[in-house]
Amino acid sequence: MKKISTAGWISNPTRGTMSARTGFHCPRNGFWRPTGGIGEPLFVFEGSLMPTHGGNSIEWHLVDTRPGHSGLD
């Protein structure tokens, strides 16, 4: 079984936030938005590679994990 690296994850439990960088495995199912709030949230499945944004490597911020919500409400 392949081990998923957590090196690209950043978790801040005191603020309730989680982020992951492009090219690293997604730590949790949910809607992710580029850090800084640019762009629409994108649903990423846990274990999938975090995508690029506009062809660039970026940091993604977890917005919402509830099914049917995009983190915009």
mmCIF file of the N, C-alpha and C atoms, coordinates in Angstrom:
data_MODEL
# 
_entry.id   MODEL 
# 
loop_
_atom_site.group_PDB 
_atom_site.id 
_atom_site.type_symbol 
_atom_site.label_atom_id 
_atom_site.label_alt_id 
_atom_site.label_comp_id 
_atom_site.label_asym_id 
_atom_site.label_entity_id 
_atom_site.label_seq_id 
_atom_site.pdbx_PDB_ins_code 
_atom_site.Cartn_x 
_atom_site.Cartn_y 
_atom_site.Cartn_z 
_atom_site.occupancy 
_atom_site.B_iso_or_equiv 
_atom_site.pdbx_formal_charge 
_atom_site.auth_seq_id 
_atom_site.auth_comp_id 
_atom_site.auth_asym_id 
_atom_site.auth_atom_id 
_atom_site.pdbx_PDB_model_num 
ATOM 1   N N  . MET A 1 1  ? 0.844   -1.166 0.000   1.00 0.00 ? 1  MET A N  1 
ATOM 2   C CA . MET A 1 1  ? 0.000   0.000  0.000   1.00 0.00 ? 1  MET A CA 1 
ATOM 3   C C  . MET A 1 1  ? 0.894   1.235  0.000   1.00 0.00 ? 1  MET A C  1 
ATOM 4   N N  . LYS A 1 2  ? 0.549   2.210  -0.834  1.00 0.00 ? 2  LYS A N  1 
ATOM 5   C CA . LYS A 1 2  ? 1.321   3.433  -0.932  1.00 0.00 ? 2  LYS A CA 1 
ATOM 6   C C  . LYS A 1 2  ? 0.975   4.365  0.223   1.00 0.00 ? 2  LYS A C  1 
ATOM 7   N N  . LYS A 1 3  ? 2.009   4.912  0.841   1.00 0.00 ? 3  LYS A N  1 
ATOM 8   C CA . LYS A 1 3  ? 1.812   5.864  1.933   1.00 0.00 ? 3  LYS A CA 1 
ATOM 9   C C  . LYS A 1 3  ? 1.676   7.267  1.360   1.00 0.00 ? 3  LYS A C  1 
ATOM 10  N N  . ILE A 1 4  ? 0.664   7.994  1.811   1.00 0.00 ? 4  ILE A N  1 
ATOM 11  C CA . ILE A 1 4  ? 0.440   9.361  1.360   1.00 0.00 ? 4  ILE A CA 1 
ATOM 12  C C  . ILE A 1 4  ? 1.227   10.304 2.257   1.00 0.00 ? 4  ILE A C  1 
ATOM 13  N N  . SER A 1 5  ? 2.062   11.112 1.632   1.00 0.00 ? 5  SER A N  1 
ATOM 14  C CA . SER A 1 5  ? 2.887   12.063 2.380   1.00 0.00 ? 5  SER A CA 1 
ATOM 15  C C  . SER A 1 5  ? 2.042   13.216 2.899   1.00 0.00 ? 5  SER A C  1 
ATOM 16  N N  . THR A 1 6  ? 2.312   13.629 4.117   1.00 0.00 ? 6  THR A N  1 
ATOM 17  C CA . THR A 1 6  ? 1.614   14.772 4.705   1.00 0.00 ? 6  THR A CA 1 
ATOM 18  C C  . THR A 1 6  ? 2.477   16.029 4.659   1.00 0.00 ? 6  THR A C  1 
ATOM 19  N N  . ALA A 1 7  ? 3.594   15.984 3.951   1.00 0.00 ? 7  ALA A N  1 
ATOM 20  C CA . ALA A 1 7  ? 4.537   17.098 3.925   1.00 0.00 ? 7  ALA A CA 1 
ATOM 21  C C  . ALA A 1 7  ? 3.930   18.389 3.371   1.00 0.00 ? 7  ALA A C  1 
ATOM 22  N N  . GLY A 1 8  ? 2.971   18.292 2.460   1.00 0.00 ? 8  GLY A N  1 
ATOM 23  C CA . GLY A 1 8  ? 2.390   19.496 1.866   1.00 0.00 ? 8  GLY A CA 1 
ATOM 24  C C  . GLY A 1 8  ? 1.169   20.014 2.587   1.00 0.00 ? 8  GLY A C  1 
ATOM 25  N N  . TRP A 1 9  ? 0.836   19.433 3.728   1.00 0.00 ? 9  TRP A N  1 
ATOM 26  C CA . TRP A 1 9  ? -0.355  19.842 4.474   1.00 0.00 ? 9  TRP A CA 1 
ATOM 27  C C  . TRP A 1 9  ? 0.020   20.813 5.574   1.00 0.00 ? 9  TRP A C  1 
ATOM 28  N N  . ILE A 1 10 ? -0.860  21.759 5.815   1.00 0.00 ? 10 ILE A N  1 
ATOM 29  C CA . ILE A 1 10 ? -0.706  22.667 6.946   1.00 0.00 ? 10 ILE A CA 1 
ATOM 30  C C  . ILE A 1 10 ? -2.038  22.674 7.672   1.00 0.00 ? 10 ILE A C  1 
ATOM 31  N N  . SER A 1 11 ? -2.017  22.393 8.946   1.00 0.00 ? 11 SER A N  1 
ATOM 32  C CA . SER A 1 11 ? -3.242  22.393 9.730   1.00 0.00 ? 11 SER A CA 1 
ATOM 33  C C  . SER A 1 11 ? -3.078  23.325 10.912  1.00 0.00 ? 11 SER A C  1 
ATOM 34  N N  . ASN A 1 12 ? -4.079  24.157 11.135  1.00 0.00 ? 12 ASN A N  1 
ATOM 35  C CA . ASN A 1 12 ? -4.058  25.083 12.262  1.00 0.00 ? 12 ASN A CA 1 
ATOM 36  C C  . ASN A 1 12 ? -5.311  24.823 13.087  1.00 0.00 ? 12 ASN A C  1 
ATOM 37  N N  . PRO A 1 13 ? -5.260  23.876 14.044  1.00 0.00 ? 13 PRO A N  1 
ATOM 38  C CA . PRO A 1 13 ? -6.444  23.508 14.817  1.00 0.00 ? 13 PRO A CA 1 
ATOM 39  C C  . PRO A 1 13 ? -7.048  24.647 15.627  1.00 0.00 ? 13 PRO A C  1 
ATOM 40  N N  . THR A 1 14 ? -6.233  25.614 16.038  1.00 0.00 ? 14 THR A N  1 
ATOM 41  C CA . THR A 1 14 ? -6.782  26.717 16.825  1.00 0.00 ? 14 THR A CA 1 
ATOM 42  C C  . THR A 1 14 ? -7.670  27.616 15.977  1.00 0.00 ? 14 THR A C  1 
ATOM 43  N N  . ARG A 1 15 ? -7.385  27.707 14.703  1.00 0.00 ? 15 ARG A N  1 
ATOM 44  C CA . ARG A 1 15 ? -8.209  28.509 13.812  1.00 0.00 ? 15 ARG A CA 1 
ATOM 45  C C  . ARG A 1 15 ? -9.181  27.650 13.019  1.00 0.00 ? 15 ARG A C  1 
ATOM 46  N N  . GLY A 1 16 ? -9.053  26.324 13.119  1.00 0.00 ? 16 GLY A N  1 
ATOM 47  C CA . GLY A 1 16 ? -9.937  25.422 12.399  1.00 0.00 ? 16 GLY A CA 1 
ATOM 48  C C  . GLY A 1 16 ? -9.699  25.421 10.900  1.00 0.00 ? 16 GLY A C  1 
ATOM 49  N N  . THR A 1 17 ? -8.454  25.678 10.495  1.00 0.00 ? 17 THR A N  1 
ATOM 50  C CA . THR A 1 17 ? -8.150  25.733 9.073   1.00 0.00 ? 17 THR A CA 1 
ATOM 51  C C  . THR A 1 17 ? -7.231  24.610 8.650   1.00 0.00 ? 17 THR A C  1 
ATOM 52  N N  . MET A 1 18 ? -7.273  24.297 7.358   1.00 0.00 ? 18 MET A N  1 
ATOM 53  C CA . MET A 1 18 ? -6.393  23.295 6.790   1.00 0.00 ? 18 MET A CA 1 
ATOM 54  C C  . MET A 1 18 ? -6.041  23.762 5.387   1.00 0.00 ? 18 MET A C  1 
ATOM 55  N N  . SER A 1 19 ? -4.796  23.568 4.987   1.00 0.00 ? 19 SER A N  1 
ATOM 56  C CA . SER A 1 19 ? -4.395  23.927 3.638   1.00 0.00 ? 19 SER A CA 1 
ATOM 57  C C  . SER A 1 19 ? -3.472  22.857 3.076   1.00 0.00 ? 19 SER A C  1 
ATOM 58  N N  . ALA A 1 20 ? -3.364  22.854 1.750   1.00 0.00 ? 20 ALA A N  1 
ATOM 59  C CA . ALA A 1 20 ? -2.512  21.887 1.058   1.00 0.00 ? 20 ALA A CA 1 
ATOM 60  C C  . ALA A 1 20 ? -1.997  22.532 -0.215  1.00 0.00 ? 20 ALA A C  1 
ATOM 61  N N  . ARG A 1 21 ? -0.801  22.165 -0.623  1.00 0.00 ? 21 ARG A N  1 
ATOM 62  C CA . ARG A 1 21 ? -0.188  22.740 -1.820  1.00 0.00 ? 21 ARG A CA 1 
ATOM 63  C C  . ARG A 1 21 ? -0.445  21.891 -3.054  1.00 0.00 ? 21 ARG A C  1 
ATOM 64  N N  . THR A 1 22 ? -0.418  22.550 -4.201  1.00 0.00 ? 22 THR A N  1 
ATOM 65  C CA . THR A 1 22 ? -0.531  21.884 -5.493  1.00 0.00 ? 22 THR A CA 1 
ATOM 66  C C  . THR A 1 22 ? 0.491   20.753 -5.572  1.00 0.00 ? 22 THR A C  1 
ATOM 67  N N  . GLY A 1 23 ? 0.041   19.605 -6.087  1.00 0.00 ? 23 GLY A N  1 
ATOM 68  C CA . GLY A 1 23 ? 0.935   18.465 -6.285  1.00 0.00 ? 23 GLY A CA 1 
ATOM 69  C C  . GLY A 1 23 ? 1.006   17.509 -5.112  1.00 0.00 ? 23 GLY A C  1 
ATOM 70  N N  . PHE A 1 24 ? 0.470   17.907 -3.952  1.00 0.00 ? 24 PHE A N  1 
ATOM 71  C CA . PHE A 1 24 ? 0.431   17.030 -2.790  1.00 0.00 ? 24 PHE A CA 1 
ATOM 72  C C  . PHE A 1 24 ? -0.953  16.396 -2.689  1.00 0.00 ? 24 PHE A C  1 
ATOM 73  N N  . HIS A 1 25 ? -1.051  15.290 -1.971  1.00 0.00 ? 25 HIS A N  1 
ATOM 74  C CA . HIS A 1 25 ? -2.333  14.608 -1.804  1.00 0.00 ? 25 HIS A CA 1 
ATOM 75  C C  . HIS A 1 25 ? -3.268  15.407 -0.905  1.00 0.00 ? 25 HIS A C  1 
ATOM 76  N N  . CYS A 1 26 ? -4.539  15.436 -1.303  1.00 0.00 ? 26 CYS A N  1 
ATOM 77  C CA . CYS A 1 26 ? -5.566  16.147 -0.541  1.00 0.00 ? 26 CYS A CA 1 
ATOM 78  C C  . CYS A 1 26 ? -5.792  15.433 0.796   1.00 0.00 ? 26 CYS A C  1 
ATOM 79  N N  . PRO A 1 27 ? -5.723  16.155 1.915   1.00 0.00 ? 27 PRO A N  1 
ATOM 80  C CA . PRO A 1 27 ? -5.876  15.521 3.216   1.00 0.00 ? 27 PRO A CA 1 
ATOM 81  C C  . PRO A 1 27 ? -7.323  15.235 3.615   1.00 0.00 ? 27 PRO A C  1 
ATOM 82  N N  . ARG A 1 28 ? -8.292  15.861 2.923   1.00 0.00 ? 28 ARG A N  1 
ATOM 83  C CA . ARG A 1 28 ? -9.689  15.705 3.335   1.00 0.00 ? 28 ARG A CA 1 
ATOM 84  C C  . ARG A 1 28 ? -10.639 16.075 2.196   1.00 0.00 ? 28 ARG A C  1 
ATOM 85  N N  . ASN A 1 29 ? -11.720 15.282 2.030   1.00 0.00 ? 29 ASN A N  1 
ATOM 86  C CA . ASN A 1 29 ? -12.754 15.636 1.065   1.00 0.00 ? 29 ASN A CA 1 
ATOM 87  C C  . ASN A 1 29 ? -13.283 17.017 1.386   1.00 0.00 ? 29 ASN A C  1 
ATOM 88  N N  . GLY A 1 30 ? -13.578 17.789 0.374   1.00 0.00 ? 30 GLY A N  1 
ATOM 89  C CA . GLY A 1 30 ? -14.217 19.070 0.628   1.00 0.00 ? 30 GLY A CA 1 
ATOM 90  C C  . GLY A 1 30 ? -13.985 20.075 -0.474  1.00 0.00 ? 30 GLY A C  1 
ATOM 91  N N  . PHE A 1 31 ? -14.554 21.253 -0.259  1.00 0.00 ? 31 PHE A N  1 
ATOM 92  C CA . PHE A 1 31 ? -14.374 22.359 -1.182  1.00 0.00 ? 31 PHE A CA 1 
ATOM 93  C C  . PHE A 1 31 ? -13.140 23.138 -0.772  1.00 0.00 ? 31 PHE A C  1 
ATOM 94  N N  . TRP A 1 32 ? -12.244 23.314 -1.720  1.00 0.00 ? 32 TRP A N  1 
ATOM 95  C CA . TRP A 1 32 ? -10.983 23.998 -1.501  1.00 0.00 ? 32 TRP A CA 1 
ATOM 96  C C  . TRP A 1 32 ? -10.941 25.247 -2.364  1.00 0.00 ? 32 TRP A C  1 
ATOM 97  N N  . ARG A 1 33 ? -10.392 26.325 -1.811  1.00 0.00 ? 33 ARG A N  1 
ATOM 98  C CA . ARG A 1 33 ? -10.285 27.594 -2.529  1.00 0.00 ? 33 ARG A CA 1 
ATOM 99  C C  . ARG A 1 33 ? -8.825  28.030 -2.468  1.00 0.00 ? 33 ARG A C  1 
ATOM 100 N N  . PRO A 1 34 ? -8.338  28.660 -3.545  1.00 0.00 ? 34 PRO A N  1 
ATOM 101 C CA . PRO A 1 34 ? -6.974  29.184 -3.480  1.00 0.00 ? 34 PRO A CA 1 
ATOM 102 C C  . PRO A 1 34 ? -6.818  30.152 -2.311  1.00 0.00 ? 34 PRO A C  1 
ATOM 103 N N  . THR A 1 35 ? -5.702  30.068 -1.593  1.00 0.00 ? 35 THR A N  1 
ATOM 104 C CA . THR A 1 35 ? -5.445  30.971 -0.478  1.00 0.00 ? 35 THR A CA 1 
ATOM 105 C C  . THR A 1 35 ? -5.488  32.402 -0.990  1.00 0.00 ? 35 THR A C  1 
ATOM 106 N N  . GLY A 1 36 ? -6.124  33.254 -0.246  1.00 0.00 ? 36 GLY A N  1 
ATOM 107 C CA . GLY A 1 36 ? -6.300  34.637 -0.652  1.00 0.00 ? 36 GLY A CA 1 
ATOM 108 C C  . GLY A 1 36 ? -7.688  34.878 -1.224  1.00 0.00 ? 36 GLY A C  1 
ATOM 109 N N  . GLY A 1 37 ? -8.477  33.806 -1.359  1.00 0.00 ? 37 GLY A N  1 
ATOM 110 C CA . GLY A 1 37 ? -9.855  33.938 -1.813  1.00 0.00 ? 37 GLY A CA 1 
ATOM 111 C C  . GLY A 1 37 ? -10.036 34.176 -3.292  1.00 0.00 ? 37 GLY A C  1 
ATOM 112 N N  . ILE A 1 38 ? -8.974  34.022 -4.084  1.00 0.00 ? 38 ILE A N  1 
ATOM 113 C CA . ILE A 1 38 ? -9.110  34.215 -5.525  1.00 0.00 ? 38 ILE A CA 1 
ATOM 114 C C  . ILE A 1 38 ? -9.685  32.959 -6.155  1.00 0.00 ? 38 ILE A C  1 
ATOM 115 N N  . GLY A 1 39 ? -10.715 33.085 -6.949  1.00 0.00 ? 39 GLY A N  1 
ATOM 116 C CA . GLY A 1 39 ? -11.295 31.935 -7.632  1.00 0.00 ? 39 GLY A CA 1 
ATOM 117 C C  . GLY A 1 39 ? -12.400 31.260 -6.842  1.00 0.00 ? 39 GLY A C  1 
ATOM 118 N N  . GLU A 1 40 ? -13.155 30.436 -7.540  1.00 0.00 ? 40 GLU A N  1 
ATOM 119 C CA . GLU A 1 40 ? -14.268 29.699 -6.959  1.00 0.00 ? 40 GLU A CA 1 
ATOM 120 C C  . GLU A 1 40 ? -13.762 28.451 -6.241  1.00 0.00 ? 40 GLU A C  1 
ATOM 121 N N  . PRO A 1 41 ? -14.489 27.997 -5.207  1.00 0.00 ? 41 PRO A N  1 
ATOM 122 C CA . PRO A 1 41 ? -14.117 26.742 -4.541  1.00 0.00 ? 41 PRO A CA 1 
ATOM 123 C C  . PRO A 1 41 ? -14.220 25.560 -5.509  1.00 0.00 ? 41 PRO A C  1 
ATOM 124 N N  . LEU A 1 42 ? -13.397 24.571 -5.283  1.00 0.00 ? 42 LEU A N  1 
ATOM 125 C CA . LEU A 1 42 ? -13.337 23.376 -6.114  1.00 0.00 ? 42 LEU A CA 1 
ATOM 126 C C  . LEU A 1 42 ? -13.398 22.163 -5.193  1.00 0.00 ? 42 LEU A C  1 
ATOM 127 N N  . PHE A 1 43 ? -14.270 21.180 -5.514  1.00 0.00 ? 43 PHE A N  1 
ATOM 128 C CA . PHE A 1 43 ? -14.344 19.979 -4.681  1.00 0.00 ? 43 PHE A CA 1 
ATOM 129 C C  . PHE A 1 43 ? -13.192 19.053 -5.045  1.00 0.00 ? 43 PHE A C  1 
ATOM 130 N N  . VAL A 1 44 ? -12.450 18.612 -4.021  1.00 0.00 ? 44 VAL A N  1 
ATOM 131 C CA . VAL A 1 44 ? -11.327 17.693 -4.208  1.00 0.00 ? 44 VAL A CA 1 
ATOM 132 C C  . VAL A 1 44 ? -11.523 16.514 -3.257  1.00 0.00 ? 44 VAL A C  1 
ATOM 133 N N  . PHE A 1 45 ? -11.357 15.297 -3.786  1.00 0.00 ? 45 PHE A N  1 
ATOM 134 C CA . PHE A 1 45 ? -11.495 14.088 -2.971  1.00 0.00 ? 45 PHE A CA 1 
ATOM 135 C C  . PHE A 1 45 ? -10.208 13.796 -2.207  1.00 0.00 ? 45 PHE A C  1 
ATOM 136 N N  . GLU A 1 46 ? -10.354 13.322 -0.976  1.00 0.00 ? 46 GLU A N  1 
ATOM 137 C CA . GLU A 1 46 ? -9.213  12.935 -0.149  1.00 0.00 ? 46 GLU A CA 1 
ATOM 138 C C  . GLU A 1 46 ? -8.340  11.947 -0.910  1.00 0.00 ? 46 GLU A C  1 
ATOM 139 N N  . GLY A 1 47 ? -7.038  12.175 -0.903  1.00 0.00 ? 47 GLY A N  1 
ATOM 140 C CA . GLY A 1 47 ? -6.086  11.294 -1.573  1.00 0.00 ? 47 GLY A CA 1 
ATOM 141 C C  . GLY A 1 47 ? -5.755  11.724 -2.988  1.00 0.00 ? 47 GLY A C  1 
ATOM 142 N N  . SER A 1 48 ? -6.605  12.575 -3.584  1.00 0.00 ? 48 SER A N  1 
ATOM 143 C CA . SER A 1 48 ? -6.328  13.092 -4.927  1.00 0.00 ? 48 SER A CA 1 
ATOM 144 C C  . SER A 1 48 ? -5.208  14.120 -4.845  1.00 0.00 ? 48 SER A C  1 
ATOM 145 N N  . LEU A 1 49 ? -4.528  14.340 -5.964  1.00 0.00 ? 49 LEU A N  1 
ATOM 146 C CA . LEU A 1 49 ? -3.508  15.378 -5.984  1.00 0.00 ? 49 LEU A CA 1 
ATOM 147 C C  . LEU A 1 49 ? -4.179  16.745 -6.063  1.00 0.00 ? 49 LEU A C  1 
ATOM 148 N N  . MET A 1 50 ? -3.686  17.680 -5.275  1.00 0.00 ? 50 MET A N  1 
ATOM 149 C CA . MET A 1 50 ? -4.214  19.043 -5.318  1.00 0.00 ? 50 MET A CA 1 
ATOM 150 C C  . MET A 1 50 ? -3.846  19.651 -6.665  1.00 0.00 ? 50 MET A C  1 
ATOM 151 N N  . PRO A 1 51 ? -4.813  20.301 -7.311  1.00 0.00 ? 51 PRO A N  1 
ATOM 152 C CA . PRO A 1 51 ? -4.595  20.806 -8.668  1.00 0.00 ? 51 PRO A CA 1 
ATOM 153 C C  . PRO A 1 51 ? -3.842  22.140 -8.715  1.00 0.00 ? 51 PRO A C  1 
ATOM 154 N N  . THR A 1 52 ? -3.498  22.516 -9.944  1.00 0.00 ? 52 THR A N  1 
ATOM 155 C CA . THR A 1 52 ? -2.936  23.845 -10.171 1.00 0.00 ? 52 THR A CA 1 
ATOM 156 C C  . THR A 1 52 ? -4.090  24.832 -10.283 1.00 0.00 ? 52 THR A C  1 
ATOM 157 N N  . HIS A 1 53 ? -3.778  26.103 -10.273 1.00 0.00 ? 53 HIS A N  1 
ATOM 158 C CA . HIS A 1 53 ? -4.795  27.148 -10.476 1.00 0.00 ? 53 HIS A CA 1 
ATOM 159 C C  . HIS A 1 53 ? -4.218  28.119 -11.499 1.00 0.00 ? 53 HIS A C  1 
ATOM 160 N N  . GLY A 1 54 ? -4.871  28.185 -12.658 1.00 0.00 ? 54 GLY A N  1 
ATOM 161 C CA . GLY A 1 54 ? -4.353  29.043 -13.725 1.00 0.00 ? 54 GLY A CA 1 
ATOM 162 C C  . GLY A 1 54 ? -2.983  28.606 -14.207 1.00 0.00 ? 54 GLY A C  1 
ATOM 163 N N  . GLY A 1 55 ? -2.709  27.296 -14.085 1.00 0.00 ? 55 GLY A N  1 
ATOM 164 C CA . GLY A 1 55 ? -1.424  26.758 -14.507 1.00 0.00 ? 55 GLY A CA 1 
ATOM 165 C C  . GLY A 1 55 ? -0.292  26.965 -13.506 1.00 0.00 ? 55 GLY A C  1 
ATOM 166 N N  . ASN A 1 56 ? -0.624  27.490 -12.339 1.00 0.00 ? 56 ASN A N  1 
ATOM 167 C CA . ASN A 1 56 ? 0.394   27.772 -11.319 1.00 0.00 ? 56 ASN A CA 1 
ATOM 168 C C  . ASN A 1 56 ? 0.247   26.871 -10.097 1.00 0.00 ? 56 ASN A C  1 
ATOM 169 N N  . SER A 1 57 ? 1.363   26.603 -9.452  1.00 0.00 ? 57 SER A N  1 
ATOM 170 C CA . SER A 1 57 ? 1.372   25.867 -8.192  1.00 0.00 ? 57 SER A CA 1 
ATOM 171 C C  . SER A 1 57 ? 0.999   26.845 -7.080  1.00 0.00 ? 57 SER A C  1 
ATOM 172 N N  . ILE A 1 58 ? -0.028  26.484 -6.289  1.00 0.00 ? 58 ILE A N  1 
ATOM 173 C CA . ILE A 1 58 ? -0.521  27.387 -5.246  1.00 0.00 ? 58 ILE A CA 1 
ATOM 174 C C  . ILE A 1 58 ? -0.809  26.626 -3.961  1.00 0.00 ? 58 ILE A C  1 
ATOM 175 N N  . GLU A 1 59 ? -1.208  27.357 -2.942  1.00 0.00 ? 59 GLU A N  1 
ATOM 176 C CA . GLU A 1 59 ? -1.681  26.770 -1.695  1.00 0.00 ? 59 GLU A CA 1 
ATOM 177 C C  . GLU A 1 59 ? -3.201  26.868 -1.680  1.00 0.00 ? 59 GLU A C  1 
ATOM 178 N N  . TRP A 1 60 ? -3.855  25.753 -1.331  1.00 0.00 ? 60 TRP A N  1 
ATOM 179 C CA . TRP A 1 60 ? -5.310  25.679 -1.258  1.00 0.00 ? 60 TRP A CA 1 
ATOM 180 C C  . TRP A 1 60 ? -5.746  25.686 0.192   1.00 0.00 ? 60 TRP A C  1 
ATOM 181 N N  . HIS A 1 61 ? -6.896  26.288 0.469   1.00 0.00 ? 61 HIS A N  1 
ATOM 182 C CA . HIS A 1 61 ? -7.452  26.395 1.811   1.00 0.00 ? 61 HIS A CA 1 
ATOM 183 C C  . HIS A 1 61 ? -8.795  25.657 1.838   1.00 0.00 ? 61 HIS A C  1 
ATOM 184 N N  . LEU A 1 62 ? -8.993  24.771 2.821   1.00 0.00 ? 62 LEU A N  1 
ATOM 185 C CA . LEU A 1 62 ? -10.253 24.042 2.950   1.00 0.00 ? 62 LEU A CA 1 
ATOM 186 C C  . LEU A 1 62 ? -11.349 25.009 3.380   1.00 0.00 ? 62 LEU A C  1 
ATOM 187 N N  . VAL A 1 63 ? -12.435 25.062 2.581   1.00 0.00 ? 63 VAL A N  1 
ATOM 188 C CA . VAL A 1 63 ? -13.525 25.990 2.832   1.00 0.00 ? 63 VAL A CA 1 
ATOM 189 C C  . VAL A 1 63 ? -14.696 25.296 3.530   1.00 0.00 ? 63 VAL A C  1 
ATOM 190 N N  . ASP A 1 64 ? -15.103 24.105 3.027   1.00 0.00 ? 64 ASP A N  1 
ATOM 191 C CA . ASP A 1 64 ? -16.289 23.423 3.557   1.00 0.00 ? 64 ASP A CA 1 
ATOM 192 C C  . ASP A 1 64 ? -16.208 21.934 3.230   1.00 0.00 ? 64 ASP A C  1 
ATOM 193 N N  . THR A 1 65 ? -16.625 21.101 4.168   1.00 0.00 ? 65 THR A N  1 
ATOM 194 C CA . THR A 1 65 ? -16.590 19.652 3.950   1.00 0.00 ? 65 THR A CA 1 
ATOM 195 C C  . THR A 1 65 ? -17.994 19.058 3.821   1.00 0.00 ? 65 THR A C  1 
ATOM 196 N N  . ARG A 1 66 ? -19.019 19.882 3.917   1.00 0.00 ? 66 ARG A N  1 
ATOM 197 C CA . ARG A 1 66 ? -20.390 19.360 3.862   1.00 0.00 ? 66 ARG A CA 1 
ATOM 198 C C  . ARG A 1 66 ? -20.818 19.103 2.429   1.00 0.00 ? 66 ARG A C  1 
ATOM 199 N N  . PRO A 1 67 ? -21.350 17.908 2.144   1.00 0.00 ? 67 PRO A N  1 
ATOM 200 C CA . PRO A 1 67 ? -21.851 17.625 0.801   1.00 0.00 ? 67 PRO A CA 1 
ATOM 201 C C  . PRO A 1 67 ? -22.946 18.622 0.411   1.00 0.00 ? 67 PRO A C  1 
ATOM 202 N N  . GLY A 1 68 ? -22.922 19.058 -0.819  1.00 0.00 ? 68 GLY A N  1 
ATOM 203 C CA . GLY A 1 68 ? -23.958 19.967 -1.316  1.00 0.00 ? 68 GLY A CA 1 
ATOM 204 C C  . GLY A 1 68 ? -23.707 21.426 -0.996  1.00 0.00 ? 68 GLY A C  1 
ATOM 205 N N  . HIS A 1 69 ? -22.591 21.743 -0.322  1.00 0.00 ? 69 HIS A N  1 
ATOM 206 C CA . HIS A 1 69 ? -22.246 23.134 -0.001  1.00 0.00 ? 69 HIS A CA 1 
ATOM 207 C C  . HIS A 1 69 ? -20.943 23.491 -0.675  1.00 0.00 ? 69 HIS A C  1 
ATOM 208 N N  . SER A 1 70 ? -20.842 24.696 -1.150  1.00 0.00 ? 70 SER A N  1 
ATOM 209 C CA . SER A 1 70 ? -19.614 25.130 -1.814  1.00 0.00 ? 70 SER A CA 1 
ATOM 210 C C  . SER A 1 70 ? -18.791 26.091 -0.965  1.00 0.00 ? 70 SER A C  1 
ATOM 211 N N  . GLY A 1 71 ? -19.234 26.300 0.287   1.00 0.00 ? 71 GLY A N  1 
ATOM 212 C CA . GLY A 1 71 ? -18.495 27.193 1.167   1.00 0.00 ? 71 GLY A CA 1 
ATOM 213 C C  . GLY A 1 71 ? -18.785 28.655 0.891   1.00 0.00 ? 71 GLY A C  1 
ATOM 214 N N  . LEU A 1 72 ? -19.767 28.920 0.037   1.00 0.00 ? 72 LEU A N  1 
ATOM 215 C CA . LEU A 1 72 ? -20.100 30.299 -0.313  1.00 0.00 ? 72 LEU A CA 1 
ATOM 216 C C  . LEU A 1 72 ? -21.223 30.866 0.534   1.00 0.00 ? 72 LEU A C  1 
ATOM 217 N N  . ASP A 1 73 ? -21.923 30.019 1.319   1.00 0.00 ? 73 ASP A N  1 
ATOM 218 C CA . ASP A 1 73 ? -23.054 30.507 2.110   1.00 0.00 ? 73 ASP A CA 1 
ATOM 219 C C  . ASP A 1 73 ? -22.706 30.615 3.569   1.00 0.00 ? 73 ASP A C  1 
# 
